[in-house]
Amino acid sequence: MSPVGRRSHKPRACAVWSFFRAAMAWSSAVCRSHMRRSGILVKHLEKGHVQVNRSVGANVAADPESGGNDESEKKEGCKSFYAVQQDRQEQADRSVLISCHSRTEKKFLKYLSRHGDVKKYFFYESYGMYAVVEFANRESVASLLEAATMPSVNHESTVPFKSRLLSLRNLGSADSPNQRPGQKCQPQITIPINELIKRLSREERIDQQITSLTEAYQLTEENSRLRFLVCSLLKDIAAAYFPECTIKPFGSSINGFGKLGCDLDMFLDLDGISAQKPNSGLFLEYQTKRANSERAVTQSILSVIGECVDQFGPGCVGVQKILNARCPLVRFSHQPSGFQCDLTANNRVAMKSTELLYLYGELDPRVRHLVFTVRCWARTHSITSSIPGAWITNFSLTVMVLFFLQRRNPPIIPTLDLLRDLAGPMDKSMIEGNDCTFVSDFSKIQVQTNTETLEQLLREFFEFYAVFAFNKMSINIRKGKEQNKPEVAPLHIQNPFETSLNVSKNVNATQLERFVALCQESSWLLQQSETNTPRGGSGGDTPTSWGLAALLLPSQVAGIKSRKKRRQEPASERIKSLLESLKNKNQPNKS
Amino acid sequence: MSPVGRRSHKPRACAVWSFFRAAMAWSSAVCRSHMRRSGILVKHLEKGHVQVNRSVGANVAADPESGGNDESEKKEGCKSFYAVQQDRQEQADRSVLISCHSRTEKKFLKYLSRHGDVKKYFFYESYGMYAVVEFANRESVASLLEAATMPSVNHESTVPFKSRLLSLRNLGSADSPNQRPGQKCQPQITIPINELIKRLSREERIDQQITSLTEAYQLTEENSRLRFLVCSLLKDIAAAYFPECTIKPFGSSINGFGKLGCDLDMFLDLDGISAQKPNSGLFLEYQTKRANSERAVTQSILSVIGECVDQFGPGCVGVQKILNARCPLVRFSHQPSGFQCDLTANNRVAMKSTELLYLYGELDPRVRHLVFTVRCWARTHSITSSIPGAWITNFSLTVMVLFFLQRRNPPIIPTLDLLRDLAGPMDKSMIEGNDCTFVSDFSKIQVQTNTETLEQLLREFFEFYAVFAFNKMSINIRKGKEQNKPEVAPLHIQNPFETSLNVSKNVNATQLERFVALCQESSWLLQQSETNTPRGGSGGDTPTSWGLAALLLPSQVAGIKSRKKRRQEPASERIKSLLESLKNKNQPNKS
């Protein structure tokens, strides 16, 4: 048993608005894997004095008391994306989620240990306090569930559906009902932008600001485990009818670019169900319901799972079956974890995109830092939005950062075509007529030596897109070169796998203009001495914003938010003149 | 293995419009049980030369080649109602349903035997040919399913849901695709009323007509098995989420009064899920979805099961979730069996009513014969209907027959109060505040010697209700005596268990008048020498209708169908005068 979260020897990381109270002493498969890859490239960063510190869990090696008993973690550095995912799934299948309204930690652990070895556990807060408990063996989970009871109060009005989501109860004990664990239990909240700006302003270098932002925003080890656990709980519901199925997270939950609190995208994978038949003689076939199309089958299955989640799923609220969407889905809010969940089916191309982003993120730590920074910057200025619309999406922004990094000299990351050429026979992947092949073995990828600092790269990013010929050219990470636009959409970003599609088809001219104007302004701000150097007050409560923090100040760029608003709002003379110059600069790209 | 359906040594029974092609050589738990009970009472019937022959399966003892290897069947005579039901369920759980488009019986059996001993099997026709196969052990079913494949043609558009409903396929064989088994495969059709009338007219005694009608209408052994199998298949769907649940048939499928082709009423029983909790200390409770009421929980569960049946259930069509009904239900048509199915939940009082009817039916064979005859007579004259409305129901009619038999001198069946007084401690049953206690051990019930023949009883039945004081009195099988009506409903029949309810609350004055008028007419017809004696032509194709057959002739009673119609239709003078006399007779009961 490794009780974690007791030795907070890194107070800074602990003070972070961490989702979990006990995040410190853990290392994760993903994090370790990243650290090992980072080692190869850390020399570039050391030159720029940038400390790689992707996750609080990455510090575990420095802690002599923890983690030593977990051999498996040490080996994970050389595992493929899919092997890591599989380990995570397997780990989640051995875990349970327990609501702990009142407890004493020692008694709780003693109770759990009756059912077998507890490998890991941690507490967190979300609509009450919860514990995630990972047992060493699945049999322990079965034993725990065997001993669990149905709620007897109001027994008549409870749906007697059994899952791995449990509540700890205490009868006849002297414990106070609201007794809290020894350590503070941090609520699940995202850091407010103002707090982030203050924190960044206290840093002494822009590079540090960028890594600090990543640290503040990235998923924690615990949050990552919780995501896999929610998938595993949902899998139990689907597996009741499709025992061979799995439910896998995809997108930002596992691509390395997920922000704490981001949605949990999942897909139901039914590929495990085989349809082979004998060559001759009598045989039996399952009689099945036929549908007109694969889409109709997906709709059927999601309809039933959605109904189960809605009617039986404890803590699942706001369930919507959005079955007529292009990609049918079930959306719901999972209160015990706090996740907004989207479940789709057989979304294999999306999984390949996820793997590609993960790979790029692992190749060089600057990739993730830059993506986190650009995404945060874009969200602050309403370039991206949580509401669907004509806005640029996070995925589009990420591809734009990747493309920018491919265009450096020497390139920081290789083109997708190169990754495809490096692919081995096992990497071959054709999905619905699309070639999704690329190398999975990182060691085959030779990265050229580029020593640019994060500060340089951020400034160059804004400059690159401030003058990019969006009117004529398409962004193409497959070729690593801009191509002529095949269509008239204002912004054209080729879908990496479904190459005839435009990732940013939804973006209108106004939104693109706002993006370009913001790039120009940010680029300009980073060149001004009053914004690109620390400006004292580091000990005080409200340090003056500078560097990246200045780029995130809403007031600085309010005028750009929308053309209509700008004319109505009073703007400082400095901003006014800045905007005029931007407007003129922007003209050649139009029409 | 007992291959059945080969030795048709009872051609008459075989020629019956049997639902199955191979009904002859089987004995069933229910039938055997009935035969043993019948033995006690057969003396009364022998006096009246009435041959008890409840089911074709009852003849099995005469067949030296069959059934001898089944020890369990021999013991079933002394089993309680619930023990018989449990055996049937267990039998169904070991069975599979196989669609056989093309086959050779020998090869098919050889294929099946690879997976274990086949205990019983039979073929029947319903939207194609099917086989029900009962293995000796459940492991054989698991083995069979393990070997079964998913349909590979149009694999993309099939819901990969696995159940015990399979299709037999034949690859690379010389068999003709439409090859039929050696014996004829009778389609599932109910005997038309005209055919029944002809058959009855060939009988030589009214008693024989009555037993012949029962034989023609009652459920066969195979149909009974199929009903339990459909419950078992549906249980698999429900057990995916509620492993302890069972799905039980109730009502006419198992009460002994079911007609071939009657609806399959089922209920989901979740009582197996316990809610006990420890007395002290820490313990874990399943987190469950709460609902406002037990009704809301039932609606939730039925909603999910209904969705599964609709989306996944092969051969399940026309699925309706009728969740806002007084008793929420899921209705669907199960094509492979041909059953119209209604699934409710936790319908325990209905199960007690079923058991009571079963018990009354077992106490004396005349009970079932009279009920079948009266129900058939009522249906022919549209006294009952398959459409809900102001009509008398089959259940009401059955209670009226039971009440009539309690009023004989000496009584043929005891009152419900007497059955309650005979109950042992294990029979105690309180359901939702209703005392549903009555004796389950038949041997405790002393039946008095009543030697009336079926002919006498049928005539007396019509006379009894032709003059019954419906305007003042209530029919009460608990007391076995008419009671004063507690309410103004035209027809008042006390619900045997929920004693404050009127079983026939829905019946309006017009429908009651029609029933009384028909009783008067039928009573009168049975007294006429031209209708109550066989009238030759027994060798010909169209024998003259007499006795019971005459009572079923629609033309004889057309005038009574509805008052409006009667005035418009030309009626024979005989019928006209009959009706006038009936009208006058009926007056005192009105106002």
Interface residues (C-beta under 8 A of the other chain):
Chain A: I98 S99 R103 K107 F108 Y111 L144 A147 A148 T149 M150 P151 S152 N154 H155 E156 S157 T158 V159 P160 F161 K162 S163 L165 L166 S167 L168 R169 N170 L171 G172 S173 A240 Y241 F242 L270 I273 S274 A275 Q276 K277 P278 N279 S280 G281 L282 F283 L284 E285 Y286 Q287 T288 K289 R290 A291 N292 S293 E294 A296 V297 S300 I301 S303 V304 E307 C308 Q311 F312 G313 P314 G315 P336
Chain B: I98 S99 R103 K107 F108 Y111 L144 A147 A148 T149 M150 P151 S152 N154 H155 E156 S157 T158 V159 P160 F161 K162 S163 L165 L166 S167 L168 R169 N170 L171 G172 S173 A240 Y241 F242 L270 I273 S274 A275 Q276 K277 P278 N279 S280 G281 L282 F283 L284 E285 Y286 Q287 T288 K289 R290 A291 N292 S293 E294 A296 V297 S300 I301 S303 V304 E307 C308 Q311 F312 G313 P314 G315 P336
